[in-house]
Amino acid sequence: MLKKFSFFFLFVFLVFALAQETVATLQVEKKGGIDYIDGIDLGKKLKMQIFWQSEADILQIGTSLWAWGNEWASIKDTSFLLQSPVQNKINSKRSFWLPFPSSLPVFERMLNKPLEYDSASAKIITIMPKEFKDKDIWSVNLDEKNNGEVLELKLLKPFIVEPLYAHPNYILRLNGASIDNPAFQDLAKKSALISRVIPIQDEQSAQLTLTLKDNCEKPELVKKDSGKTLQIVLRKKQPAIPKAELAPQAVNSAGKKTKTIVIDPGHGGKDPGAIGHNGLKEKEVVLSVGLKLKKNLEEKGFTVKLTRSNDEFVELAQRPKMANDWGGDLFISLHCDAVAGKERQQKTDGFKFYILRAGGSEEDKAIARRENQAIALESDKKGKNEISPADWIRLDNQLALYAEKSALLAGYLVEAFDGGSLKKLQTGAGQAGFFVLVGAYMPAVLAELGFITSPTDGAFLATEKGQNEIAERLTKAITSFAK
């Protein structure tokens, strides 16, 4: 059942003192050496629409989401880590108190202008740095990550962007944009992956050329905020393994580097999963399919890991963590679907592949809740079976990075299964909030390999022949995706 939220609509119209470059004078309280800003007051002064979802303890300021006790804020496809969690009460006033200045980038993104916070005067001011004045790129930031770097460019407006990669040079052309040299002057000195940066301006476009070091893989361009934010993702190359140390299966037939595939046979141990006709258990079917899939993929040259290789119980949150620790390139969690009632069981069958997104339909949400029930078997969990609105805030970054590739993987799986012994349930692909996919920082899909409660699907899933066919079709899809 969908939750009903109470919304309080607050609208305020103020005139910015643009001549003084002051955006807002704020209500500030200090606690533990941190400035906290009254979020509702700030939203008013920035002329943004405010929605207080009181039952979920979430505040929406413009397009940003804030939750009490949460150290993440989100806006569209980006999450922001704050220096401390959002507070609900600093003084006697109950509000959403936002830590500053770490909350400032959220408002920069929404207003699409550079902001500064002056703690002494309790004001937010907008000052365009001189190197960006009258230019279309108003911010250049290089952020170091565990596996590389992200070069972020913030634009005054979207432009037609043309990326070109010819090793060792990565060229980004922005048609109709203006660029200035000082903003990029010391960029190469700060980077472990860039040896030289060359900004060029001509009459029709701006061009940025990055000369990359040998330890950098092919860059990836990510567009956010409808194209007003560009991120060039630079990843470190993994150390090459000497050929003498490689096992025969360590290079696939196409001669490409090994991909690590993590297979997660769902349920196990004290969690049998769904029970079908003649006592057929979901945990047994998916383990058998998982072992066959592992063998098939290893023969193709992949490195394959199983979250469980026998009848054991593995906590839901532990499964994606294992995939991350193993350096997985792809995560697939295997399950069988189920419905209650003899009449529904007779007519409900088919496969479906899911990615991690808020449920697309009530049916998809119900399937996620059933699969998530395993969390009740974990000793320190209260047994909730849905991802809360506050939890989705923390997931935005994962979704932004991997949703597109996860959807692509799901597409390959639907294509591989289409026309086989199992029917397609609806479109064959869906989205829902499965706990087991949360935290898998790689393309990730949950596979419902047919209805174990269906007489036709159940009989097929119980046989060696049926399990072999499923494993073969999974292998075909994963191999196609990994090319």
C-alpha positions, 0 to 999 in steps of 0.5 A: 500500500502506498504511503500517504504523505501530508504536504505543507506548501510554503511559497515566498517571493523575495527580491535578491539583492543582486547588486550586492551579490547577496543571495540570502541572509540566513538563520544560523545556529552553531553546534559542535563547531558546525553551522546549521542553517534552517532549511525551511527558512533558506528555501523561502529566501531562495524562492524555492517551492518547499514540500514537507513530507511529514510522515516520512520526515523528508523535506524537499527544497526545489528538486533537492531531498533532505531527511532527518538524521541522514548525512546524504542529500540528493538532487535528481541524479546526484547525491551529496555527502554532508559533513554531518547529518541533517538535524531536526532540532538545534534550538527550540525550533523544529525544522530541517537544520542543514550543515554548512558549508557542506550543503552549499553544493546542493544549492549551487547545482539547483541555482546553477551559479557559484555560491559562497557562505560567509559564516561571519555575516551568515550570508550566502553570496554569489561571486563569479571568480575572475577566471570564470567571469563572462565564461560558460564554464563557471566551475572546474573541480577535480575529485579524487576517488578510490579507483581514479578521478572525476573532473567536473565542469559546471556550465551556465547552460547546456551545450552540444558536446562532442567527446573524442578519444585517441590515446593518450588524448581525450578531447571534449568539444563544446559547441558555442561555449566559451572557455578560459585558460586560468581555470585549468592552469594547475589541473595537471599538477593536482592529477595522478592521471592527467599529464597535460591540459590544453584549453582552446577557444575559437569563434565557434566552440571551446575545446578541452584536451586532456593528455592522459598518463599510461595508467589511465583507462579510456575516460567516460563522459557523464552528463547531469542536470540536463547537460549543465554538469559534465563529469569526465570519469578517469579510472586507474588501470589495473595492474596487468598479470604476467601471462605466465601466471594466467590460468588458461581460462583467464582470457576469453575467446575474444582476447579481452581482459577477464571480467569478474562475474558475481552470481548470487543464488538467492535464499539458502540455509534457514531461508528456503525462499518460495515453495512450489509444487511437490515441495520444490524449494526456490533455494535449491533451484537457484543454487543448481542454476548458479553452479551450472552458470558458473561452469559455463562462464568459466569455460568462456574465460570469465572469473566467476564468484558465487555468494554461496556454493552450498545450502547456507544462509547469507545476509542480504546486505552481505551479498553485494558487499562480497561482490564489491570486495571481489572487484565484480564487473557484473552482479546477478541475483537468481530467484524464482517468482511465486504467487498465492492461490490455486487459480492465480498459480494456474495462470501466472507464469513467466520470467522477468529481470529487474534493476534497482529503481523505485517500483514500476508497478504494484506487482513489481513492488510486491515481488520485491517485498517478498524477496526482501522478507529474508531480512527478517531472518537476520538477527539484528534486523527489524524485518522491514521489507521495503526501501524507505524514501530516506534510503532512496536518497542514499542510493541516488549515486549508485543509481546514477552510475550503474542504472544505464548499464544495469538496464542494458544487461536486463535487455540482453537477458530478455533477448536471450530468454525470449522465444525459449521454454519460459514465457515472458512476464509482461515486457520481461524487464522491470524495476523495484527496490530489492535489498540484495541489489543495494550497494552493488557498485557495478551493473546489477540485475535480479533474475526471476527465472519463472514462477515456482508455483506455476504448474508449467514453470515449476515442472520446467524449473525442477528438471535438469534439462530446464536448469541447463537451458536457463543457465545457457541463456544466462550465459549467452546474455552475460557474454553478449553484455561483456563484449 
